[in-house]
Amino acid sequence: MIQASDGSRFLNYIIMKNITKLLMLLTLFFVGMSLSSCSDDDKDPDITIDLAKQITGTYVGDGTLTHPDINPLKFPGMKIIISRSSSDYVILRIVQADNTTLLENDVFNILQTSTKDFILRCETFPNTKVNIDKNGNISYTNPHISVRGETGYTLSFTGRIDKNL
């Protein structure tokens, strides 16, 4: 029977100790990696900005109705009332100074520009343009107005949000 010398036993002991340490470190590494890679904690939460809340209100100003065959008709004291439909949609209602409704229930999608201004787009009337700047000034143009069945009218409006209404 062959016996290992004390020197070779010591060498085997050192090798086994180092292999055990290496295996423990590798095990800890893989356990740590598997726990961190499965975590969803590092995802940013979805942040929804309610654009509608930023522009809802009553805008007061002056309107003009134009047609190629007539002189422009002025509507002083006209209002555009914007109400929230959802976080990125609003409903516009346009009324005269005596609160007679001219247009209502047009739903507009809200887009915010890099300069913090707003552009409203209507799927029903894609040529209607509504812009609201960051100071609360509004411009509205609808080139598809019909009056008593006659088409070809354009309604324009410029105004400012009335914070008292």
N, C-alpha and C positions, 0 to 999 in steps of 0.2 A: 504494500500500500504506500502511495506517495503522499507525503504531507507537505503542505505549503509552508514555506518559511515565514517567519514573523514579518519580514520585509514585504513579502507579497500580500500578506493579509492586511497590512497597513495600507498598501497601495489600493487594494480592492475596497477597503473601507472609505478612502478618500474619493475614489471614483464614484461609488454608490451614493455618498453624501452629496456630491456635486450634481449627480443626475437627479437625485430627489429634489434638491433645491430648484434645479432647472424645470423639472416637471411641475412643481408647485407654482413657480412664476408663470409658466405657460398657461396653467389652469386658471390662475387669477386673471391673467390678461384676457383669455377668451371669455370668461364669465363677465368681466367688466365690459368688454366690447359688446357682448350680446345684450346686456342690460341697457347700455346707452344707445344702441342702434334701434332698439324696439320702442324707445320712449317717444311719445308724441308731444312732450312738454316743450320742445324747442320750436314748435310751429307758432307763428303769429296768429292771434285770434282774428277772425273775420271782423273787420270794422266797417259798419255801414253808416255812411254819412247821409243824413236826411236832408237832401237838397231842397225838398218842398218846404220844409219849415223855415228855410232861410229866405224864401221869396214870397211866402203867402202874405196876403194883405190887400189893401185897397190902394190903387194907384190913381191919382187925380191929375187931369191934364186937359188937353184940347185935342179934339178929333177933327178930321177933315174927310169928307166923302167926295171923291172925284170921279168924273166920267168924261170921256173925250167930247161929248156933245153938250155938256152943261158947265156952268161956272161951279167952282168948288163950293160945297156946303160946309160951313163951320159948325162945330159942336163944342162950344166952350163948357168947361166944367164936367166933361165926360169922365167916367171911371172904368177902370178895369179891375175887377175883383178876382183875385187869384186864391183858390182854395186847394187844400191838399187832397190828393186822391190816394197817393202812396208816397214812399220816400223819394221816388224819382219821377213822379207824375203829378201834374196839377190840372185843375179845371179852370178855364177862363170864362168869365161872364162880363160882358161889356154893356154898360148902362149909360143913358144920357143923364144930364144934370137933374132932370125931374124924376129920376129912377126908373124910367121906361127902359126895358131890356131890349137891346139891339141884337146881341148874339149871346148864346149861352151853351154850356155843356160841351165845349170843345176841349178834348183831353190832349195835353201836351207833355211830351217827354222832356226832361230837364238835362242839359249838359252844362258842365262847368268848365270854363276855359282856364288856361294857365294863369291868367291875370285876375282870376276870381270873379269874372263876369259870368252871366248865365245866358244860354241860348235855349229857347224853347222850340220844339219841333212838333208839328201836328201831323199824324199819319193820314188823317182824313183830308186835310188841306195842306199838302207839302209845300206849297208856295207861300204860305203864311209865315211871316218872319216876326219873331218876338225876341228882343234882346233886353236884358236887365243888367246894368253895370253894378259894380260893387258899392256904389253910393246910393242905389235905389232909384236910379233914372231908368225909365222904360221907353222903348220904341216898339210900335206894333204896326205891321203892314199886312193887309189881307187883300190881294188883288182879285178875289173871286166873290164879290158881294153882288147879290141881285136885289133890286128894289122893285116891288110890285111885279115880279116876274121878268123884269128886264135885267140882263146880265151886263158885265163889263165895268162895274163900279169897283173902286178901290177905297178901302177904309184905312186911314192912317191915324195914328195916335202917338203923342209924346206926353209924358207925364213923370210924376215922381211919387214914391210911396208916401202915403199920408199916415204917419205914425200915431195920429190921434184917433183914427177910425178903427 
